[in-house]
């Protein structure tokens, strides 16, 4: 048999297999199951998706038209792959990074309910080692070409690199997630420690290291500080402890809103105005008492990679005029998942749809999912140009 004949035979065999797989997909596609999943998803979003009203009202997403379009696509999909793609298109239309398809979670007591929010954090089970607990070593380097600043003098590397450009101190915080600091975890790991206990110990160590870096900058003669949060994709509630280090005064901003509507809101998918908001009653404003490790002028460098928890840092500074924002608009991730967020379990496919059950608003009423604009724009997409523009800004 020639090579050409052999290739043709293999190719033909593959074509047959693909055709058979496609036929199986068509034969097993359950149109009613997908339709039922979609209806449950819409019901859960109406009651438990924190950004639904904002996106419909402010971004003017036509929910009834989107609902009809997706229902039509699912009805005519004829395969699970096409149905999956239709559902993904539906999710993508919201432009919310926290609204996503996720692998289904299972527990020892059986499958999770079809539509549920996590009841709370899991027990503090022991971890075998830092890597097994999900820790890795992130890239902690500056997010722009700091070395181009006139008079640049590096002071320290490690978890929080610092340097001095004239009398401006620079401090890099690349992540607000403890699990991105493997070396800090390794130094504190001991057999039998629980996952939450380890997280808190790593957080305390990182907080102490931040304090020392700020003290080092003061000793070196810094009279103004730039905190580099460019590319910081967020992390945990540790950000609130970190914020307190960068001001000596109390800060305040509107309370984070959590879902908890007082009425049935499913009519929103038919173009009806819901009789109640998606949120529970607003709580008292949030406060952070400044600890004053840094009390001088503050600049915060941001860009399109500054997201989630790091946007919370930025919002606190903006709402309280505690620091000047330079760079580019933040990503717009906003608040994420309180105790796991809201999940809709799909029955036609082994995925959940995960949605944020909280939202944070700036003092001017803007939802953080729109991103936060800088006070002074810099060309952050080009690191060297951004450094040069920053140098001119500092000189001015």
Buried (B, 14 or more C-beta within 10 A) or exposed (E): EEEEEEEEEEEEEEEEEEEEEEEEBEEEBEBEBBBBBBBBBBBBBBBBBBBBBBBBEBBEBEBEEBBEBBBEBBBEBBBBBBBBEBBEEBBEBBBBBBBBBEEEBEEEEEEBEBBBBBEEEEEBEEBEEBEEBBBEBBEBEBBBBBEBBEEBEEBBEEBBBBBBBBEBBBBBBBBBBBBBBBBBBBEBBEEEBBBBBBBBBBBBBBBEBBBEBBEBBBEBEBEBBBBBBBBBBBBBEBBBBBBBBBBBEEBEBBBBBBBBBEEEBBEBBEEEEBEEBBBEEEEEEBEBEBBEBBBBEBBBBBBBBBBBBBBBBBBBBBBBEBBBBBBBBBBBBBBBBBEBBBBBBBEBBEBBBBBBBBBBBBEEEBBBBBBBBBEEEBBBEEBEBBBBBBBEBBEE
